[in-house]
Amino acid sequence: MAFTSFRFVVFLAVSAALYFLTPKRCRWVTLFVVNYVFYFLAGGRYFVYLLATTLTTYLAAVMLGNMASKNKTAFAEAKAGLDKEGRKAWKAAFARKKRFVLVPALLLNFGILSILKYSGFVCNNLNALFARLGVGGELPIFRFLLPLGISFYTFQSMGYLIDVYREKVEPERNLAKLALFISFFPQIVQGPIGRFNTLAEQLFRPNEFSYTRVKFGVQLMLWGAFKKMVIADRVAVMVDNIFGFPETLGGCYVAVAALGYCIQIYGDFSGGIDIATGAAQIFGITLDKNFERPYLATSIPDFWRRWHITLGAWFRDYVFYPLSLSKFFQKLGKAGRRVFGNYIGKLLPVLIPQFIIFFLIGIWHGAEWKYIAFGVYNGTLIVLGILFEQPLKNLAKRLGIRMECFSWRVFQVLRTLVLVALGKIITRAPGVSASVYMIRSMVENWDTNIFWEGGMLKLGLDEKDLWILFLSCCALLTVSLLQESGVKIRETLAKQNLYFRWAVYLGAVFSLVLFGVYGLNYDASDFIYRGF
């Protein structure tokens, strides 16, 4: 069920009406039922995967909670007779016992995700390797269709389970409530990835109807649909035409396609998140922020702090910190100080886990070599950025460059955008070799024919479409700059006169109707991150 479809709008309206008409103490039950109706309508035959994740997460969390409760009582009784080393040994032994519950649950759920998403890729490459080595036999290749939102609900449920293991949250002992947390329908398609300690209480409480909240939610959904249907789906026509024929077009076309794809994927993904966030807001639920104007970032680390924030936070809390603070990397840091000196040695426990994180983020995006290359590319940039951050600051100071002035910030933003656009070429090109060819062509085969003799008009968009795209991007940039300066758009609009407000509302609706991209080849359900 596409977020931009009339069917979804009707489903959301009916669901919200049912929710607020339900007695307060039962509203979470209505939301639970609505979630599963949505999932069945969107792809009910894959329900078994969601059910498996929900049941295993519930059982493991309850077991961990019971173990923690018993251990707390036993430790309180034995504490007086234990010295410092004894208490440390007790805690270590208990952590080992908990891992016997946690690890199988993690392996099972990430195993399901890995088999469904990556088994074909692995078998294909192993078969190619066997053929090259002359080894007989061939591994069977199974093609699986990914269940709706499996990456997102798997990460969300496993994050909750790790938090229970760490005793940061109490296990939810009501199976239906946990199922509601895992399957909340606005975020199941493409996130954001929620945390139990911030989302669960909002889902379970009897939220009151609020006209202001509903109004703000609908406004955010309209803005998301505008970014998706007017901007992303329009620029996609041009992007597809250029990336579809990488060998026949010059470097200037590649540069336009790279910038266009940056616009497309941002409009597509952030637009979908806006629709999800607005839909949740109608029910009185605030989802975690997932974007914070990433194309205004001043560095690659800053970009990833602003882009898909919840995914980065998940990897930071559940992968980076455990790796960086582990005994192995602490010992590696000490050894690095002896070999490479204090500066590099001190950074090793940060640099290597950071590279691993972005390697995994690349794999998370898809089962293709180009996504692995994308992860390596970003991991390398992150490592170099951390490694040379202080030396570059010292160099700028020696050269008399004022790093706090506006012109330097503009330079940083443009530099970061170029690096980001190069990374987008890697993920959008047909393969790694094609992306290398396209990047090289921007240096070796630069021509400006695209700007003359109607070159832009040969890419699938007519003059009217190009003007709509240009003006829409100007609107997007203006809103982003206002938000970056601290202006709250919806709150500011609410303070304006009635006629002005409704002119804006109606203008937004008519822009979708008049300028949204439709047609025989248009698939409104085809959000890019839905496939990740």
KEGU-919504 format. One line per field, with one value per residue (C-alpha): x, y, z; residue number from 1; residue in three letters. Coordinates in steps of 0.02 Angstrom, whole numbers, padded with zeros to 5 digits, always signed. Layout:
<pts>
c1	c(X/...)
c2	c(Y/...)
c3	c(Z/...)
k	c(NUM/...)
r	c(ala/...)
</pts>
This chain:
<pts>
c1	c(+00000/+00093/+00105/+00062/-00092/-00273/-00295/-00171/-00256/-00423/-00343/-00261/-00421/-00525/-00390/-00377/-00567/-00577/-00434/-00512/-00686/-00619/-00630/-00467/-00405/-00425/-00350/-00184/-00283/-00361/-00189/-00124/-00265/-00241/-00055/-00087/-00226/-00102/+00031/-00090/-00151/+00029/+00089/+00004/+00092/+00254/+00169/+00264/+00429/+00357/+00276/+00441/+00534/+00397/+00387/+00574/+00602/+00463/+00524/+00706/+00663/+00552/+00687/+00816/+00699/+00667/+00853/+00890/+00757/+00822/+01002/+00961/+00888/+01030/+01163/+01085/+01094/+01273/+01344/+01399/+01513/+01596/+01749/+01776/+01847/+01708/+01574/+01659/+01668/+01484/+01433/+01542/+01468/+01292/+01330/+01388/+01225/+01124/+01223/+01162/+00989/+01034/+01152/+01036/+00896/+01011/+01079/+00905/+00833/+00984/+01002/+00826/+00866/+01033/+00964/+00819/+00924/+01099/+01094/+01073/+01219/+01333/+01289/+01312/+01486/+01537/+01480/+01582/+01733/+01710/+01700/+01860/+01950/+01884/+01789/+01643/+01467/+01359/+01265/+01077/+01015/+00851/+00762/+00667/+00551/+00590/+00447/+00387/+00503/+00605/+00767/+00680/+00577/+00724/+00840/+00706/+00664/+00846/+00887/+00749/+00816/+00992/+00923/+00835/+00998/+01087/+00946/+00910/+00726/+00607/+00544/+00367/+00268/+00113/+00143/+00016/+00096/+00268/+00195/+00123/+00294/+00379/+00247/+00187/+00126/+00187/+00368/+00368/+00393/+00555/+00582/+00632/+00703/+00621/+00683/+00573/+00607/+00541/+00411/+00324/+00246/+00171/+00096/+00019/-00054/-00231/-00186/-00316/-00381/-00297/-00347/-00179/-00084/-00190/-00168/+00021/+00026/-00072/+00039/+00195/+00119/+00080/+00258/+00325/+00212/+00271/+00453/+00415/+00291/+00336/+00524/+00593/+00483/+00508/+00698/+00700/+00652/+00810/+00920/+00860/+00896/+01076/+01120/+01037/+01168/+01329/+01445/+01364/+01357/+01495/+01555/+01441/+01289/+01360/+01380/+01199/+01141/+01239/+01163/+00993/+01006/+01055/+00894/+00793/+00847/+00829/+00655/+00606/+00671/+00642/+00473/+00424/+00487/+00386/+00229/+00264/+00300/+00146/+00036/+00104/+00076/-00110/-00119/-00023/+00142/+00309/+00433/+00620/+00695/+00777/+00839/+00912/+00951/+01096/+01146/+01192/+01321/+01498/+01587/+01554/+01536/+01415/+01319/+01296/+01240/+01102/+01056/+00956/+00991/+00909/+01009/+01172/+01120/+01078/+01249/+01332/+01249/+01243/+01400/+01522/+01529/+01540/+01682/+01775/+01765/+01805/+01963/+02031/+02024/+02086/+02238/+02255/+02257/+02397/+02497/+02463/+02536/+02698/+02707/+02627/+02639/+02509/+02403/+02366/+02369/+02239/+02125/+02140/+01997/+01889/+01949/+01935/+01761/+01703/+01762/+01675/+01514/+01510/+01557/+01404/+01296/+01348/+01297/+01134/+01086/+01086/+01162/+01273/+01458/+01417/+01342/+01497/+01600/+01486/+01519/+01707/+01703/+01612/+01712/+01874/+01812/+01758/+01925/+02024/+01913/+01945/+02130/+02165/+02040/+02165/+02311/+02196/+02137/+02319/+02359/+02211/+02269/+02444/+02375/+02266/+02102/+01956/+01856/+01710/+01662/+01518/+01626/+01718/+01553/+01494/+01656/+01633/+01453/+01498/+01649/+01541/+01405/+01531/+01596/+01418/+01369/+01518/+01458/+01282/+01354/+01422/+01251/+01150/+01263/+01229/+01386/+01556/+01644/+01508/+01524/+01713/+01689/+01563/+01672/+01822/+01719/+01688/+01876/+01924/+01769/+01695/+01580/+01443/+01326/+01193/+01171/+01164/+01062/+00922/+01030/+00926/+00768/+00834/+00829/+00642/+00584/+00508/+00534/+00382/+00445/+00617/+00542/+00431/+00582/+00688/+00556/+00515/+00698/+00707/+00559/+00643/+00806/+00716/+00625/+00787/+00881/+00740/+00738/+00928/+00914/+00790/+00623/+00483/+00382/+00218/+00214/+00252/+00117/-00010/+00014/-00033/-00203/-00337/-00345/-00156/-00150/-00284/-00204/-00046/-00144/-00242/-00085/+00001/-00144/-00160/+00028/+00017/-00134/-00065/+00122/+00138/+00214/+00089/+00069/+00073/+00253/+00238/+00237/+00191/+00242/+00419/+00506/+00693/+00724/+00577/+00695/+00832)
c2	c(+00000/+00152/+00304/+00417/+00318/+00367/+00195/+00240/+00407/+00318/+00184/+00315/+00417/+00264/+00202/+00370/+00383/+00208/+00246/+00403/+00325/+00178/+00191/+00262/+00107/+00003/+00124/+00032/-00126/-00034/+00025/-00153/-00219/-00079/-00120/-00301/-00256/-00139/-00274/-00402/-00280/-00240/-00421/-00542/-00699/-00638/-00622/-00774/-00677/-00535/-00661/-00755/-00596/-00542/-00710/-00738/-00559/-00576/-00743/-00690/-00523/-00605/-00734/-00596/-00499/-00649/-00685/-00504/-00506/-00667/-00610/-00445/-00538/-00663/-00529/-00424/-00574/-00619/-00444/-00423/-00575/-00524/-00415/-00304/-00444/-00561/-00436/-00412/-00600/-00617/-00486/-00563/-00736/-00666/-00574/-00740/-00823/-00684/-00699/-00880/-00805/-00648/-00721/-00857/-00730/-00610/-00748/-00810/-00641/-00571/-00743/-00731/-00558/-00615/-00769/-00677/-00528/-00594/-00781/-00758/-00635/-00750/-00905/-00813/-00755/-00924/-01008/-00882/-00918/-01107/-01090/-00987/-01114/-01259/-01334/-01442/-01420/-01268/-01200/-01183/-01004/-00961/-00798/-00725/-00576/-00468/-00450/-00272/-00174/-00324/-00225/-00092/-00202/-00322/-00181/-00104/-00267/-00318/-00145/-00170/-00342/-00276/-00138/-00271/-00369/-00211/-00184/-00012/-00053/-00174/-00315/-00293/-00441/-00409/-00496/-00390/-00228/-00286/-00335/-00159/-00083/-00192/-00169/+00012/+00037/+00214/+00166/-00015/+00029/+00129/+00184/+00279/+00146/+00177/+00146/+00061/+00188/+00333/+00252/+00117/+00231/+00338/+00185/+00113/+00271/+00332/+00482/+00619/+00693/+00859/+00966/+01056/+00892/+00821/+00981/+00979/+00794/+00822/+00970/+00865/+00726/+00852/+00916/+00737/+00696/+00856/+00804/+00629/+00658/+00830/+00830/+00652/+00565/+00705/+00712/+00521/+00528/+00624/+00523/+00357/+00415/+00463/+00316/+00198/+00240/+00280/+00240/+00359/+00522/+00642/+00696/+00846/+00732/+00623/+00775/+00827/+00648/+00638/+00801/+00744/+00579/+00670/+00770/+00616/+00503/+00643/+00690/+00507/+00450/+00606/+00627/+00451/+00485/+00647/+00552/+00420/+00551/+00651/+00495/+00450/+00627/+00613/+00474/+00579/+00488/+00574/+00472/+00500/+00627/+00544/+00692/+00860/+00949/+00834/+00933/+01079/+00970/+01037/+00867/+00684/+00641/+00787/+00723/+00552/+00633/+00716/+00577/+00426/+00476/+00326/+00200/+00287/+00297/+00110/+00062/+00186/+00117/-00068/-00094/+00051/+00073/-00114/-00130/+00030/-00002/-00188/-00258/-00304/-00126/-00051/-00165/-00120/+00064/+00037/-00061/+00073/+00207/+00111/+00082/+00238/+00365/+00437/+00528/+00383/+00252/+00347/+00353/+00170/+00110/+00239/+00228/+00040/+00021/+00173/+00089/-00072/+00025/+00102/-00061/-00137/+00013/-00017/-00200/-00150/-00051/-00203/-00367/-00300/-00259/-00077/-00061/-00138/-00013/+00126/+00071/+00063/+00235/+00316/+00221/+00281/+00462/+00452/+00378/+00509/+00647/+00596/+00564/+00732/+00841/+00917/+00931/+01022/+01141/+01178/+01205/+01323/+01421/+01438/+01496/+01625/+01547/+01603/+01443/+01528/+01643/+01617/+01590/+01446/+01364/+01380/+01298/+01157/+01126/+01122/+01010/+00889/+00890/+00843/+00697/+00640/+00651/+00542/+00413/+00421/+00379/+00217/+00162/+00219/+00159/-00016/-00082/-00038/-00033/+00079/+00200/+00208/+00244/+00381/+00464/+00459/+00535/+00689/+00720/+00649/+00680/+00843/+00931/+01060/+01004/+00969/+01156/+01200/+01148/+01081/+00949/+00950/+00925/+00758/+00677/+00646/+00811/+00952/+01136/+01146/+00999/+01077/+01240/+01147/+01049/+01206/+01305/+01156/+01134/+01320/+01298/+01148/+01244/+01396/+01290/+01200/+01364/+01434/+01276/+01280/+01457/+01399/+01443/+01318/+01319/+01242/+01344/+01503/+01464/+01435/+01615/+01688/+01751/+01624/+01668/+01657/+01489/+01413/+01483/+01388/+01229/+01231/+01276/+01122/+01008/+01079/+01067/+00880/+00861/+00970/+00939/+00766/+00636/+00506/+00397/+00219/+00187/+00271/+00162/+00265/+00123/+00125/+00216/+00187/+00143/+00024/-00094/-00079)
c3	c(+00000/-00064/+00050/-00097/-00150/-00120/-00041/+00095/+00128/+00152/+00261/+00370/+00389/+00435/+00555/+00643/+00658/+00733/+00851/+00924/+00932/+01033/+01224/+01290/+01379/+01220/+01093/+01087/+01039/+00892/+00838/+00852/+00741/+00616/+00602/+00555/+00434/+00348/+00342/+00270/+00138/+00091/+00082/+00198/+00137/+00220/+00389/+00453/+00454/+00557/+00673/+00695/+00740/+00861/+00951/+00967/+01026/+01154/+01223/+01232/+01315/+01446/+01484/+01503/+01615/+01726/+01737/+01784/+01920/+01997/+01985/+02070/+02219/+02228/+02210/+02349/+02466/+02420/+02400/+02580/+02568/+02405/+02383/+02231/+02125/+02178/+02127/+01960/+01932/+01978/+01850/+01716/+01746/+01738/+01576/+01500/+01551/+01471/+01310/+01294/+01271/+01173/+01044/+00975/+00955/+00864/+00752/+00710/+00664/+00574/+00495/+00421/+00355/+00285/+00198/+00119/+00066/+00031/-00004/-00192/-00199/-00098/-00200/-00366/-00317/-00247/-00409/-00509/-00398/-00416/-00605/-00610/-00501/-00604/-00457/-00511/-00449/-00424/-00274/-00298/-00303/-00221/-00259/-00113/-00113/+00039/+00163/+00188/+00301/+00359/+00379/+00483/+00598/+00623/+00676/+00786/+00875/+00898/+00966/+01095/+01139/+01164/+01276/+01382/+01389/+01448/+01574/+01501/+01477/+01561/+01448/+01383/+01449/+01344/+01177/+01084/+01146/+01091/+00922/+00909/+00943/+00812/+00677/+00693/+00515/+00470/+00504/+00447/+00263/+00275/+00454/+00553/+00669/+00838/+01015/+01143/+01280/+01174/+01060/+01164/+01294/+01155/+01070/+01228/+01305/+01260/+01152/+01144/+00982/+00942/+00793/+00796/+00796/+00654/+00555/+00578/+00531/+00370/+00326/+00348/+00242/+00103/+00110/+00101/-00046/-00133/-00113/-00175/-00318/-00383/-00359/-00339/-00467/-00594/-00582/-00587/-00772/-00813/-00695/-00769/-00945/-00905/-00792/-00915/-01048/-00952/-01099/-01224/-01125/-01076/-00906/-00895/-00912/-00773/-00659/-00692/-00661/-00498/-00435/-00497/-00405/-00245/-00263/-00309/-00167/-00039/-00101/-00109/+00059/+00164/+00080/+00134/+00310/+00316/+00267/+00399/+00532/+00487/+00491/+00663/+00724/+00682/+00812/+00939/+00914/+00881/+00781/+00796/+00678/+00529/+00426/+00470/+00307/+00258/+00102/+00214/+00304/+00314/+00314/+00277/+00464/+00480/+00328/+00407/+00570/+00469/+00344/+00402/+00581/+00663/+00562/+00606/+00789/+00788/+00722/+00841/+00998/+00956/+00850/+00861/+01051/+01090/+00964/+01009/+01197/+01185/+01263/+01091/+01023/+01186/+01175/+00991/+01037/+01162/+01035/+00905/+01019/+01029/+00840/+00763/+00904/+01022/+00893/+00776/+00914/+01013/+00860/+00808/+00923/+00835/+00655/+00628/+00706/+00605/+00445/+00495/+00528/+00355/+00274/+00359/+00310/+00131/+00142/+00227/+00071/-00041/-00099/-00238/-00252/-00286/-00111/-00036/-00136/-00071/+00108/+00080/-00002/+00144/+00274/+00194/+00191/+00373/+00428/+00330/+00397/+00577/+00547/+00464/+00557/+00677/+00553/+00430/+00565/+00608/+00423/+00401/+00553/+00482/+00315/+00400/+00344/+00450/+00476/+00562/+00417/+00295/+00141/+00225/+00272/+00091/+00034/+00161/+00106/-00079/-00048/+00052/-00080/-00215/-00111/-00073/-00257/-00306/-00180/-00253/-00425/-00351/-00287/-00438/-00580/-00651/-00568/-00495/-00664/-00735/-00589/-00611/-00797/-00760/-00628/-00746/-00886/-00780/-00789/-00958/-01064/-01002/-01124/-01101/-01240/-01111/-01085/-01269/-01419/-01309/-01225/-01065/-01168/-01234/-01062/-01047/-00973/-01075/-01039/-00925/-00821/-00804/-00742/-00618/-00557/-00540/-00446/-00334/-00289/-00250/-00132/-00051/-00029/+00043/+00171/+00217/+00242/+00349/+00455/+00470/+00539/+00671/+00589/+00626/+00466/+00525/+00686/+00589/+00461/+00601/+00657/+00488/+00434/+00391/+00205/+00185/+00274/+00165/+00009/+00058/+00098/-00064/-00162/-00089/-00137/-00312/-00340/-00308/-00422/-00562/-00551/-00472/-00587/-00646/-00799/-00864/-00812/-00643/-00488/-00336/-00220/-00282/-00140/-00158/+00024/+00025/-00068/+00064)
k	c(1/2/3/4/5/6/7/8/9/10/11/12/13/14/15/16/17/18/19/20/21/22/23/24/25/26/27/28/29/30/31/32/33/34/35/36/37/38/39/40/41/42/43/44/45/46/47/48/49/50/51/52/53/54/55/56/57/58/59/60/61/62/63/64/65/66/67/68/69/70/71/72/73/74/75/76/77/78/79/80/81/82/83/84/85/86/87/88/89/90/91/92/93/94/95/96/97/98/99/100/101/102/103/104/105/106/107/108/109/110/111/112/113/114/115/116/117/118/119/120/121/122/123/124/125/126/127/128/129/130/131/132/133/134/135/136/137/138/139/140/141/142/143/144/145/146/147/148/149/150/151/152/153/154/155/156/157/158/159/160/161/162/163/164/165/166/167/168/169/170/171/172/173/174/175/176/177/178/179/180/181/182/183/184/185/186/187/188/189/190/191/192/193/194/195/196/197/198/199/200/201/202/203/204/205/206/207/208/209/210/211/212/213/214/215/216/217/218/219/220/221/222/223/224/225/226/227/228/229/230/231/232/233/234/235/236/237/238/239/240/241/242/243/244/245/246/247/248/249/250/251/252/253/254/255/256/257/258/259/260/261/262/263/264/265/266/267/268/269/270/271/272/273/274/275/276/277/278/279/280/281/282/283/284/285/286/287/288/289/290/291/292/293/294/295/296/297/298/299/300/301/302/303/304/305/306/307/308/309/310/311/312/313/314/315/316/317/318/319/320/321/322/323/324/325/326/327/328/329/330/331/332/333/334/335/336/337/338/339/340/341/342/343/344/345/346/347/348/349/350/351/352/353/354/355/356/357/358/359/360/361/362/363/364/365/366/367/368/369/370/371/372/373/374/375/376/377/378/379/380/381/382/383/384/385/386/387/388/389/390/391/392/393/394/395/396/397/398/399/400/401/402/403/404/405/406/407/408/409/410/411/412/413/414/415/416/417/418/419/420/421/422/423/424/425/426/427/428/429/430/431/432/433/434/435/436/437/438/439/440/441/442/443/444/445/446/447/448/449/450/451/452/453/454/455/456/457/458/459/460/461/462/463/464/465/466/467/468/469/470/471/472/473/474/475/476/477/478/479/480/481/482/483/484/485/486/487/488/489/490/491/492/493/494/495/496/497/498/499/500/501/502/503/504/505/506/507/508/509/510/511/512/513/514/515/516/517/518/519/520/521/522/523/524/525/526/527/528/529/530/531/532)
r	c(met/ala/phe/thr/ser/phe/arg/phe/val/val/phe/leu/ala/val/ser/ala/ala/leu/tyr/phe/leu/thr/pro/lys/arg/cys/arg/trp/val/thr/leu/phe/val/val/asn/tyr/val/phe/tyr/phe/leu/ala/gly/gly/arg/tyr/phe/val/tyr/leu/leu/ala/thr/thr/leu/thr/thr/tyr/leu/ala/ala/val/met/leu/gly/asn/met/ala/ser/lys/asn/lys/thr/ala/phe/ala/glu/ala/lys/ala/gly/leu/asp/lys/glu/gly/arg/lys/ala/trp/lys/ala/ala/phe/ala/arg/lys/lys/arg/phe/val/leu/val/pro/ala/leu/leu/leu/asn/phe/gly/ile/leu/ser/ile/leu/lys/tyr/ser/gly/phe/val/cys/asn/asn/leu/asn/ala/leu/phe/ala/arg/leu/gly/val/gly/gly/glu/leu/pro/ile/phe/arg/phe/leu/leu/pro/leu/gly/ile/ser/phe/tyr/thr/phe/gln/ser/met/gly/tyr/leu/ile/asp/val/tyr/arg/glu/lys/val/glu/pro/glu/arg/asn/leu/ala/lys/leu/ala/leu/phe/ile/ser/phe/phe/pro/gln/ile/val/gln/gly/pro/ile/gly/arg/phe/asn/thr/leu/ala/glu/gln/leu/phe/arg/pro/asn/glu/phe/ser/tyr/thr/arg/val/lys/phe/gly/val/gln/leu/met/leu/trp/gly/ala/phe/lys/lys/met/val/ile/ala/asp/arg/val/ala/val/met/val/asp/asn/ile/phe/gly/phe/pro/glu/thr/leu/gly/gly/cys/tyr/val/ala/val/ala/ala/leu/gly/tyr/cys/ile/gln/ile/tyr/gly/asp/phe/ser/gly/gly/ile/asp/ile/ala/thr/gly/ala/ala/gln/ile/phe/gly/ile/thr/leu/asp/lys/asn/phe/glu/arg/pro/tyr/leu/ala/thr/ser/ile/pro/asp/phe/trp/arg/arg/trp/his/ile/thr/leu/gly/ala/trp/phe/arg/asp/tyr/val/phe/tyr/pro/leu/ser/leu/ser/lys/phe/phe/gln/lys/leu/gly/lys/ala/gly/arg/arg/val/phe/gly/asn/tyr/ile/gly/lys/leu/leu/pro/val/leu/ile/pro/gln/phe/ile/ile/phe/phe/leu/ile/gly/ile/trp/his/gly/ala/glu/trp/lys/tyr/ile/ala/phe/gly/val/tyr/asn/gly/thr/leu/ile/val/leu/gly/ile/leu/phe/glu/gln/pro/leu/lys/asn/leu/ala/lys/arg/leu/gly/ile/arg/met/glu/cys/phe/ser/trp/arg/val/phe/gln/val/leu/arg/thr/leu/val/leu/val/ala/leu/gly/lys/ile/ile/thr/arg/ala/pro/gly/val/ser/ala/ser/val/tyr/met/ile/arg/ser/met/val/glu/asn/trp/asp/thr/asn/ile/phe/trp/glu/gly/gly/met/leu/lys/leu/gly/leu/asp/glu/lys/asp/leu/trp/ile/leu/phe/leu/ser/cys/cys/ala/leu/leu/thr/val/ser/leu/leu/gln/glu/ser/gly/val/lys/ile/arg/glu/thr/leu/ala/lys/gln/asn/leu/tyr/phe/arg/trp/ala/val/tyr/leu/gly/ala/val/phe/ser/leu/val/leu/phe/gly/val/tyr/gly/leu/asn/tyr/asp/ala/ser/asp/phe/ile/tyr/arg/gly/phe)
</pts>
